[in-house]
Structures are given as structure tokens and as C-alpha cells.
């Protein structure tokens, strides 16, 4: 990582000489603002500015961030009130060091800042919001310990990124990192994935297979969406956490494993405990330390940095020449609610980069792909009205998708009959088939509930029981899919 220093102060140079060379870092000290601008690259991780040599440092930092949006900016200057510091933070200063300077104290302060910057850049965490700074500080504190960690936050906030950052900053960094989404698999499949199985334990178990806990020995196990696990699975997880023993499916001899567990959820587990849907003892086992990831709407100041990061990634991936977005386009992105959080933003930016005809993303292009749902008219596949709950919207979208497919099948059926084909009946998801005496009623007579149940059942079959893939194919959330599976008795 490239770190720049703009200073002539001997104390600062002395402190830095005690910190560098630093593994994976390259230090460059310059003595004028022009030199800093010329030395800056897109990969520069941070800059230290001495206000004694550059009193207009906030303007300089803004200029530098046009090239490196995620640049971490530290300023060394005279004593200032907390109000002034808060104002300068809004102007772009991430960290402020007050004079008079003591080389050893300065070295300790900068060393901690370098650790934080390294964590942020190596883990791919982007942001300057206070909540992100607090999160990074917490990771530095808890990562070297063995305490279990529970990461809480909405879907799409980057819980998996934080889990990997904790692993990379831990003493287990050289060990394996295993991750699984507990809500995306049927219980039997999840059990086999986590704990492994013996040969012949079930149909298709043609050989012994090590589970993820076994493979994560001396490393880290990340259990994403742990709140979606069944009561039986919660008991098995608790046993592993309490004893360190893993029993393969069909096995008789437990295996001892040394695994640090990091769990994540988008549910309020405390409420789930009170409701009786999540075990209290497991909750407290997982919640050694709780970390909170704020939704994107609570850290809007980070959106420009995230957008620029995603533009650069998409630009390279698709061999485009998009360099940024127009000011009006960025304002539109800043105003959006982002219910899908960072995941939604990343997917949108990639779409905008691919479709952008020029080097700058325009407001018109953003509006075309970030339109709020209309209350009437439009595509039958987008019937969501403003003011409706997400579950109602997803249910209506599922109905619309089924009915649209139903219409397509009826049109095909009509064409076949027009062509003189034999007697056939339309099956909503199985294509065209011959009519038998015991066949189910034609699709045109089926209720929406029947169509919905059939759609879900077929989607699960096509996905091999993988609920995440089934939900994606249906265009609904996993939570809605779980509720529907229970409602229709498809578990």
C-alpha cells in the first residue's frame, strides 16, 4: 500500500522512520502540495498532511480524493475544539493529531491508524461514516481474541466481508475460512454440509465426506443467516460450540475440532428468543461480541466512494471506459433509499457502466434504472405499488410471474391446437403433455394458491432443494420462500 506524507517536520519524520519499512507498505515523503498530487495513484491508501506546510489542507484532500476516493486523510496541526474537528471531518479529515508532538506518542498513534487503514483496504471495506470507523475499531479489538462474534445487519450490508476481515486480522489467519448461508439449504443438506456424513448414511452417500466444521479446524467458521436454522439444527450447533465435538451424519464417534465461530443474521435474535423461535442458550453462545452493520441509508456519505469503487470494478470487468458519474446522477443515487443496501448499489452500478454510452454516467440513465415502482400501469411483472409492504409486493410479483407464464403456456397450447396436434393439456411448469383420465384440471381452472404452490415446488426441484437458488428463480426473498414452504407444507 502506498502512503504519502506532506511535511518538513523532523519529529514526524523520526516517528515514521520507526514505523517503516512496513510489510506491504511503501512510504513517500514530499515537501510541497504539487508533489503530493503528482505522487498520488488510485491505489494510494492514505496521506498525512502537516498544516504547517499546507494550511489549505481540506481543499487539498478534496482534490486528492478525486483520484483516490477511499484515501484515508490524517492531519497534524495545532489544538482545535471538538466542534472545529467535527467540521473538518465533514470536509474530509479522517484523523487529527494535535501538536505539540512527542515522537513516541506520535508513533503509537500513527501505528494504530496504519493498522486500521490496512484492515480496511485488505478487507475491501469502503467508508468514512462514523459507524464504519467504529466497526473497524471494534474489529481490531476483537479479531485477535477467541470470543465468538455475532454480526447483525440488514441483507446486503456486507456481513460476509466483515467476517472475512475478522478472520484475516485474527491469529487464525493462516488457517481455513469456511462460510455457509444457513438459510439457503434444506435442513438435511445443511446438516451434511456442516457436519459431514459417513458412507451409506443416506441415499447418495457413496463415500465418507468431511463437513465444514471439520475442514475449518484451526480456522474460522462463518454461519451466515444463522437465525433461519431449525430448532434441531440449533441443538446441534450448540453442541459443537459447547464441546467442540462434531458428529458426522451416520457416524458414531465424535470428532474434536478447534474452530472459531462467527455468525451473522438479518433478524433480531433477541426478539426471536422471546418469541421462542431461537434458543436462548445458543443466542448467548453466539453473541460473545455483537457487531452492527448500518444500512446504506444511514451512511449516505459513503455512497460516492462505493459508487466509484464499483465503477472501477465494472469498468475493468466489462472493458468499458466509464470514469465516473455526473453530479446530478450522484445526487439521485444519494437520495435513493437502497432497501437492498450495498448489494443493490453494486448491481445497479454494474448495469449503469455496461449501458453507459459515454465516459460519465448520466442522470437520465440512473433514472431509467432506478425508477420507483409505479402505482398503476406498466409491466405486469412489476405490479408493486408504493406504500405496500415488501412481503405483499413479493407475493404480487410472484402471482404476476405465474400468470404471465400461464398466459405464455396457453398461447403455445393454442398454437399447437391450431397446427392440428393431438389432445394436450397445459401444465404451468412442465410444458405440454398428453391428457390422461386422471390428469389435474387445465391450468385455466387452477386457483392462484395452487399455481403458487406448484411454482414453488417446481422451483425447489429445479434447484435441487437449494432455497436461495429457488427464491432467486422466483424473484422473491428467501424469508418469503420459507414462509410459503411452511404454509403449503412443502418442507
C-alpha positions as CSV (number, residue, x, y, z in Angstrom):
1,X,0.0,0.0,0.0
2,X,1.2,3.5,-0.9
3,X,1.2,6.1,1.9
4,X,2.0,9.8,1.3
5,X,3.4,12.4,3.7
6,X,3.4,16.1,3.2
7,X,5.7,17.5,5.9
8,X,9.0,19.0,6.7
9,X,8.7,18.4,10.5
10,X,11.7,16.4,11.9
11,X,9.5,14.9,14.7
12,X,7.1,13.4,12.1
13,X,10.0,12.1,10.0
14,X,11.5,10.5,13.1
15,X,8.2,8.8,14.1
16,X,7.7,7.5,10.6
17,X,11.3,6.1,10.4
18,X,10.4,3.9,13.4
19,X,7.4,2.5,11.6
20,X,8.8,1.9,8.1
21,X,9.8,-0.3,6.4
22,X,6.4,-1.8,7.0
23,X,5.4,-5.1,5.4
24,X,3.3,-4.4,2.2
25,X,3.6,-0.6,2.5
26,X,5.5,2.0,0.5
27,X,6.2,5.4,2.2
28,X,6.7,8.5,0.1
29,X,7.6,11.9,1.8
30,X,7.2,15.1,-0.2
31,X,7.7,18.7,0.7
32,X,5.1,20.5,-1.3
33,X,1.4,20.1,-2.3
34,X,2.2,19.7,-6.0
35,X,4.4,16.8,-5.2
36,X,1.6,15.1,-3.3
37,X,-0.8,15.5,-6.2
38,X,1.8,14.2,-8.7
39,X,2.7,11.2,-6.5
40,X,-0.9,10.1,-5.8
41,X,-2.2,7.0,-7.5
42,X,-5.5,5.2,-7.5
43,X,-4.0,2.6,-5.1
44,X,-2.8,5.2,-2.6
45,X,-4.1,4.1,0.8
46,X,-3.5,7.3,2.9
47,X,-2.0,10.7,3.2
48,X,-0.6,12.7,6.2
49,X,-0.7,16.4,5.8
50,X,1.1,18.9,8.0
51,X,-1.0,22.0,8.3
52,X,2.2,24.0,8.9
53,X,3.2,23.4,5.3
54,X,-0.3,23.3,3.8
55,X,-2.9,25.4,5.7
56,X,-5.5,24.8,2.9
57,X,-5.4,21.1,3.6
58,X,-9.2,20.4,3.3
59,X,-9.1,21.7,-0.3
60,X,-6.1,19.6,-1.0
61,X,-7.7,16.5,0.5
62,X,-10.8,17.0,-1.7
63,X,-8.6,17.3,-4.7
64,X,-6.7,14.1,-3.8
65,X,-9.9,12.2,-3.4
66,X,-10.9,12.9,-7.0
67,X,-8.1,10.4,-7.9
68,X,-8.3,8.1,-4.8
69,X,-11.9,8.3,-3.4
70,X,-11.1,6.0,-0.5
71,X,-8.0,7.8,0.6
72,X,-7.5,8.0,4.4
73,X,-6.5,11.5,5.4
74,X,-4.6,12.4,8.6
75,X,-3.8,16.0,9.5
76,X,-1.2,17.2,12.0
77,X,-1.9,20.6,13.4
78,X,-2.4,22.9,16.4
79,X,-5.0,22.4,19.2
80,X,-8.6,22.7,18.0
81,X,-12.0,22.4,19.6
82,X,-14.2,19.3,19.1
83,X,-16.6,21.5,17.1
84,X,-13.9,22.6,14.7
85,X,-12.6,19.0,14.4
86,X,-16.2,17.8,13.6
87,X,-16.5,20.4,10.9
88,X,-13.1,19.4,9.4
89,X,-14.2,15.8,9.4
90,X,-17.2,16.8,7.3
91,X,-14.6,18.5,5.0
92,X,-12.7,15.3,4.6
93,X,-10.3,14.9,7.5
94,X,-10.4,11.3,8.9
95,X,-7.9,11.6,11.8
96,X,-6.4,14.6,13.6
97,X,-3.2,14.7,15.6
98,X,-2.6,17.7,17.8
99,X,0.7,19.4,18.5
100,X,3.0,19.5,20.5
101,X,4.3,16.3,19.2
102,X,6.2,13.6,21.0
103,X,7.9,11.1,18.7
104,X,6.9,8.0,20.7
105,X,3.3,9.1,21.2
106,X,3.1,10.1,17.5
107,X,4.5,6.7,16.5
108,X,1.9,4.8,18.6
109,X,-0.9,7.0,17.2
110,X,0.2,6.5,13.6
111,X,0.8,2.8,14.1
112,X,-2.8,2.3,15.2
113,X,-4.0,4.4,12.3
114,X,-1.9,2.3,9.8
115,X,-3.4,-0.9,11.3
116,X,-6.9,0.4,10.7
117,X,-6.1,1.5,7.1
118,X,-4.5,-1.9,6.4
119,X,-7.6,-3.7,7.7
120,X,-9.9,-1.5,5.6
121,X,-8.0,-1.9,2.4
122,X,-7.2,-5.6,2.7
123,X,-10.7,-6.5,3.6
124,X,-12.2,-4.2,0.9
125,X,-14.3,-2.2,3.4
126,X,-15.1,1.2,1.9
127,X,-16.4,4.1,4.0
128,X,-15.7,7.1,6.2
129,X,-19.0,7.2,8.1
130,X,-18.6,7.2,11.9
131,X,-20.4,3.8,12.2
132,X,-17.8,2.3,9.8
133,X,-14.9,3.8,11.8
134,X,-16.4,2.4,15.0
135,X,-16.8,-1.0,13.3
136,X,-13.2,-1.1,12.2
137,X,-12.0,-0.1,15.7
138,X,-14.1,-3.0,17.1
139,X,-12.7,-5.5,14.6
140,X,-9.1,-4.5,15.6
141,X,-10.0,-5.1,19.3
142,X,-11.9,-8.4,19.0
143,X,-10.2,-10.1,16.0
144,X,-7.1,-11.3,17.9
145,X,-9.2,-12.9,20.6
146,X,-11.1,-16.2,20.5
147,X,-14.5,-14.7,21.5
148,X,-17.5,-15.7,19.3
149,X,-18.9,-12.8,17.3
150,X,-22.4,-12.1,16.1
151,X,-22.7,-9.7,13.1
152,X,-26.1,-8.1,12.8
153,X,-27.4,-6.0,9.9
154,X,-29.8,-6.0,7.0
155,X,-29.3,-8.1,3.9
156,X,-26.8,-6.7,1.5
157,X,-24.8,-4.7,4.1
158,X,-21.7,-6.8,3.7
159,X,-21.7,-9.1,6.7
160,X,-19.6,-11.7,4.8
161,X,-17.0,-9.0,4.1
162,X,-16.7,-8.2,7.8
163,X,-16.5,-11.9,8.7
164,X,-13.5,-12.4,6.4
165,X,-11.9,-9.2,7.7
166,X,-12.1,-10.6,11.3
167,X,-10.5,-13.8,10.1
168,X,-7.7,-12.0,8.3
169,X,-7.0,-9.9,11.4
170,X,-7.1,-12.9,13.8
171,X,-4.4,-15.3,14.9
172,X,-6.1,-17.9,12.8
173,X,-5.5,-16.0,9.5
174,X,-3.2,-18.9,8.3
175,X,-6.0,-21.4,8.9
176,X,-9.0,-22.2,6.8
177,X,-12.1,-20.0,6.4
178,X,-15.3,-21.8,5.8
179,X,-18.6,-20.0,5.1
180,X,-22.2,-21.1,4.6
181,X,-25.6,-19.5,4.3
182,X,-27.7,-21.4,6.8
183,X,-30.9,-20.2,5.2
184,X,-30.2,-21.3,1.7
185,X,-30.2,-25.1,2.2
186,X,-32.8,-27.7,3.3
187,X,-32.2,-28.9,6.8
188,X,-30.9,-32.3,5.8
189,X,-28.5,-30.8,3.2
190,X,-27.3,-28.2,5.7
191,X,-26.6,-30.9,8.3
192,X,-24.5,-32.8,5.9
193,X,-22.6,-29.7,4.7
194,X,-21.8,-28.6,8.3
195,X,-21.0,-31.9,9.9
196,X,-20.2,-34.2,7.1
197,X,-21.5,-37.8,6.6
198,X,-20.4,-41.4,6.6
199,X,-20.6,-43.7,3.7
200,X,-24.2,-45.1,3.4
201,X,-25.6,-42.6,5.8
202,X,-28.4,-41.8,3.3
203,X,-29.2,-42.4,-0.3
204,X,-26.4,-41.0,-2.5
205,X,-23.8,-41.0,0.3
206,X,-21.4,-43.2,-1.7
207,X,-18.3,-42.1,0.3
208,X,-17.3,-40.5,3.6
209,X,-17.3,-36.7,3.4
210,X,-15.8,-34.2,5.8
211,X,-18.1,-31.4,6.9
212,X,-17.3,-27.7,7.0
213,X,-16.6,-27.7,10.8
214,X,-14.1,-30.4,10.2
215,X,-12.5,-28.6,7.3
216,X,-12.4,-25.4,9.3
217,X,-10.3,-27.0,12.1
218,X,-7.8,-24.4,13.5
219,X,-9.6,-21.7,11.4
220,X,-12.8,-19.8,11.3
221,X,-16.4,-20.9,10.6
222,X,-18.8,-18.3,9.3
223,X,-22.5,-19.1,9.8
224,X,-24.5,-16.6,7.7
225,X,-28.2,-16.1,8.4
226,X,-28.0,-18.4,11.5
227,X,-31.4,-17.1,12.5
228,X,-33.0,-19.2,9.8
229,X,-31.9,-22.5,11.3
230,X,-34.4,-25.0,12.6
231,X,-34.7,-26.0,16.3
232,X,-33.0,-29.3,15.6
233,X,-30.1,-27.6,13.9
234,X,-29.8,-25.1,16.7
235,X,-29.3,-28.0,19.1
236,X,-26.5,-29.5,17.0
237,X,-24.8,-26.1,16.7
238,X,-25.0,-25.6,20.4
239,X,-23.3,-28.9,21.0
240,X,-20.4,-28.0,18.7
241,X,-19.9,-24.6,20.4
242,X,-20.1,-26.1,23.9
243,X,-17.9,-29.2,23.5
244,X,-16.0,-28.8,20.2
245,X,-17.3,-32.2,19.2
246,X,-18.7,-32.9,15.7
247,X,-20.6,-36.0,14.8
248,X,-20.9,-36.8,11.1
249,X,-24.3,-37.8,9.8
250,X,-24.5,-41.6,10.3
251,X,-21.4,-41.6,12.5
252,X,-20.9,-42.9,16.0
253,X,-17.6,-41.4,17.0
254,X,-17.4,-37.6,17.6
255,X,-14.5,-35.6,16.2
256,X,-12.8,-32.9,18.2
257,X,-12.4,-29.6,16.3
258,X,-10.9,-26.2,17.2
259,X,-13.0,-23.7,15.4
260,X,-13.8,-20.0,16.0
261,X,-17.4,-19.3,15.1
262,X,-18.6,-16.0,13.5
263,X,-22.3,-15.9,13.0
264,X,-24.5,-13.3,11.1
265,X,-28.2,-12.6,10.9
266,X,-30.6,-10.0,9.5
267,X,-33.1,-10.9,12.1
268,X,-33.5,-9.6,15.6
269,X,-32.4,-12.7,17.5
270,X,-33.3,-11.2,20.9
271,X,-36.9,-10.9,19.7
272,X,-36.7,-14.4,18.2
273,X,-35.6,-15.7,21.6
274,X,-38.5,-14.0,23.3
275,X,-40.9,-15.5,20.6
276,X,-39.5,-19.0,21.2
277,X,-38.2,-19.5,17.7
278,X,-34.5,-19.3,18.6
279,X,-32.7,-21.0,21.5
280,X,-31.6,-18.6,24.3
281,X,-28.6,-20.7,25.2
282,X,-27.4,-20.7,21.6
283,X,-28.0,-17.0,21.3
284,X,-25.7,-16.2,24.2
285,X,-23.1,-18.7,22.9
286,X,-23.0,-16.9,19.6
287,X,-23.2,-13.4,21.0
288,X,-19.9,-13.1,22.7
289,X,-19.4,-9.8,21.0
290,X,-22.1,-8.2,18.8
291,X,-21.1,-6.0,15.8
292,X,-23.7,-3.9,13.9
293,X,-23.5,-3.1,10.2
294,X,-25.5,0.0,9.4
295,X,-27.8,0.0,6.3
296,X,-26.6,2.2,3.5
297,X,-29.3,4.8,4.1
298,X,-27.6,5.5,7.5
299,X,-24.2,6.1,5.9
300,X,-25.0,8.1,2.8
301,X,-21.7,10.0,2.9
302,X,-20.1,6.7,1.8
303,X,-22.2,6.3,-1.3
304,X,-19.8,8.3,-3.6
305,X,-16.8,6.2,-2.6
306,X,-18.8,3.0,-3.1
307,X,-20.0,4.1,-6.5
308,X,-16.5,5.0,-7.6
309,X,-15.2,1.6,-6.4
310,X,-17.9,-0.3,-8.2
311,X,-17.5,1.8,-11.4
312,X,-13.8,0.9,-11.4
313,X,-14.5,-2.8,-10.9
314,X,-17.2,-2.9,-13.5
315,X,-15.1,-0.9,-15.9
316,X,-12.3,-3.4,-15.8
317,X,-14.6,-6.4,-15.8
318,X,-16.5,-5.3,-18.9
319,X,-13.7,-3.4,-20.7
320,X,-15.6,-0.1,-20.7
321,X,-14.3,3.5,-20.5
322,X,-16.5,4.8,-17.8
323,X,-14.7,7.1,-15.3
324,X,-17.5,8.4,-13.1
325,X,-20.9,9.9,-12.9
326,X,-22.3,13.3,-13.4
327,X,-23.1,15.4,-10.3
328,X,-26.8,15.2,-10.9
329,X,-26.6,11.4,-11.3
330,X,-24.7,11.2,-8.0
331,X,-27.3,13.3,-6.3
332,X,-30.0,10.9,-7.4
333,X,-28.0,7.9,-6.1
334,X,-27.6,9.7,-2.8
335,X,-31.3,10.3,-2.4
336,X,-32.4,6.7,-3.0
337,X,-33.5,4.6,0.0
338,X,-31.4,1.5,-1.0
339,X,-33.5,-1.2,0.6
340,X,-31.1,-3.8,-0.9
341,X,-28.1,-1.9,0.6
342,X,-24.6,-2.3,-0.8
343,X,-25.6,-5.3,-2.9
344,X,-28.3,-3.3,-4.6
345,X,-25.9,-0.4,-5.3
346,X,-23.2,-2.6,-6.7
347,X,-25.6,-4.4,-9.1
348,X,-27.1,-1.1,-10.2
349,X,-23.7,0.5,-10.9
350,X,-22.6,-2.5,-12.9
351,X,-25.7,-2.2,-15.0
352,X,-25.1,1.6,-15.5
353,X,-21.5,1.0,-16.5
354,X,-22.4,-1.6,-19.1
355,X,-25.2,0.6,-20.6
356,X,-23.4,3.9,-20.4
357,X,-22.7,5.2,-23.9
358,X,-20.1,7.7,-22.7
359,X,-17.4,8.1,-20.0
360,X,-19.8,9.6,-17.5
361,X,-23.0,8.0,-16.1
362,X,-25.9,10.5,-16.7
363,X,-28.9,11.3,-14.5
364,X,-31.2,10.1,-17.3
365,X,-29.5,6.7,-17.3
366,X,-29.8,6.5,-13.5
367,X,-33.5,7.5,-13.6
368,X,-34.2,4.8,-16.2
369,X,-32.9,2.1,-14.0
370,X,-33.7,3.4,-10.5
371,X,-37.3,4.3,-11.0
372,X,-39.6,3.9,-8.1
373,X,-42.4,1.4,-8.5
374,X,-45.5,2.8,-10.2
375,X,-48.9,2.5,-8.6
376,X,-50.6,1.6,-11.9
377,X,-49.9,0.6,-15.4
378,X,-46.5,-0.6,-16.7
379,X,-45.2,-4.1,-17.0
380,X,-47.4,-6.8,-15.5
381,X,-44.2,-8.2,-13.9
382,X,-43.7,-5.1,-11.9
383,X,-47.0,-4.5,-10.1
384,X,-45.6,-3.2,-6.8
385,X,-47.4,-0.1,-5.6
386,X,-45.9,2.5,-3.3
387,X,-46.8,2.1,0.3
388,X,-47.1,-1.7,0.3
389,X,-45.1,-4.0,2.5
390,X,-42.2,-5.9,1.0
391,X,-44.0,-9.3,1.5
392,X,-47.2,-8.1,-0.2
393,X,-45.1,-6.8,-3.1
394,X,-43.2,-10.0,-3.4
395,X,-46.4,-12.1,-3.3
396,X,-48.0,-9.9,-6.0
397,X,-44.9,-10.2,-8.1
398,X,-44.9,-14.0,-7.8
399,X,-48.6,-14.1,-8.8
400,X,-47.8,-11.8,-11.8
401,X,-44.9,-14.1,-12.8
402,X,-47.1,-17.2,-12.6
403,X,-50.0,-15.6,-14.5
404,X,-47.6,-14.3,-17.2
405,X,-46.2,-17.8,-17.6
406,X,-49.7,-19.2,-17.6
407,X,-50.6,-16.9,-20.5
408,X,-47.5,-18.0,-22.4
409,X,-48.4,-21.7,-22.0
410,X,-52.0,-21.0,-23.2
411,X,-50.7,-19.2,-26.3
412,X,-48.4,-22.2,-27.0
413,X,-51.3,-24.5,-26.4
414,X,-53.4,-22.5,-28.9
415,X,-50.7,-22.7,-31.5
416,X,-50.3,-26.4,-31.1
417,X,-54.0,-26.9,-31.5
418,X,-54.1,-24.6,-34.5
419,X,-51.4,-26.8,-36.0
420,X,-53.6,-29.9,-35.6
421,X,-51.8,-31.6,-32.7
422,X,-53.4,-34.2,-30.6
423,X,-55.2,-33.6,-27.3
424,X,-52.9,-31.9,-24.9
425,X,-53.1,-30.0,-21.6
426,X,-51.1,-27.1,-20.4
427,X,-49.0,-27.8,-17.3
428,X,-47.8,-24.5,-15.7
429,X,-44.2,-25.6,-15.3
430,X,-43.9,-28.9,-17.0
431,X,-44.5,-27.8,-20.6
432,X,-47.1,-29.6,-22.8
433,X,-48.2,-33.1,-22.0
434,X,-50.8,-35.7,-23.1
435,X,-54.2,-35.7,-21.4
436,X,-54.9,-38.7,-19.2
437,X,-58.1,-39.6,-17.4
438,X,-56.6,-38.8,-14.0
439,X,-54.9,-35.6,-15.1
440,X,-55.3,-32.5,-13.0
441,X,-57.7,-29.7,-14.2
442,X,-56.5,-27.5,-17.0
443,X,-54.3,-24.6,-15.9
444,X,-57.0,-22.1,-16.7
445,X,-59.2,-23.5,-13.8
446,X,-56.4,-23.6,-11.2
447,X,-56.5,-21.1,-8.3
448,X,-53.7,-18.7,-7.6
449,X,-52.8,-20.7,-4.4
450,X,-52.5,-23.9,-6.4
451,X,-50.4,-22.1,-9.1
452,X,-48.2,-20.5,-6.4
453,X,-47.7,-23.9,-4.6
454,X,-46.8,-25.5,-7.9
455,X,-44.4,-22.8,-8.8
456,X,-42.6,-23.1,-5.5
457,X,-42.4,-26.9,-5.6
458,X,-41.1,-26.9,-9.2
459,X,-38.5,-24.2,-8.4
460,X,-37.2,-26.2,-5.4
461,X,-37.0,-29.3,-7.6
462,X,-35.0,-27.5,-10.2
463,X,-32.7,-26.0,-7.6
464,X,-32.1,-29.4,-6.0
465,X,-33.5,-28.2,-2.7
466,X,-31.3,-25.1,-2.6
467,X,-33.7,-22.5,-1.2
468,X,-31.6,-19.5,-2.2
469,X,-31.5,-20.5,-5.8
470,X,-35.2,-21.3,-5.8
471,X,-36.0,-17.9,-4.3
472,X,-33.8,-16.2,-6.9
473,X,-35.5,-18.0,-9.7
474,X,-38.9,-17.0,-8.4
475,X,-37.9,-13.4,-7.8
476,X,-38.7,-13.4,-4.1
477,X,-36.7,-13.2,-0.9
478,X,-35.6,-16.4,1.0
479,X,-37.7,-15.3,4.0
480,X,-40.8,-15.2,1.9
481,X,-40.0,-18.6,0.4
482,X,-39.5,-20.2,3.8
483,X,-42.9,-18.8,4.9
484,X,-44.6,-20.2,1.7
485,X,-42.9,-23.6,2.1
486,X,-44.3,-23.8,5.6
487,X,-47.7,-22.5,4.5
488,X,-48.1,-25.1,1.8
489,X,-46.5,-28.0,3.7
490,X,-43.5,-28.3,1.3
491,X,-40.8,-28.7,3.9
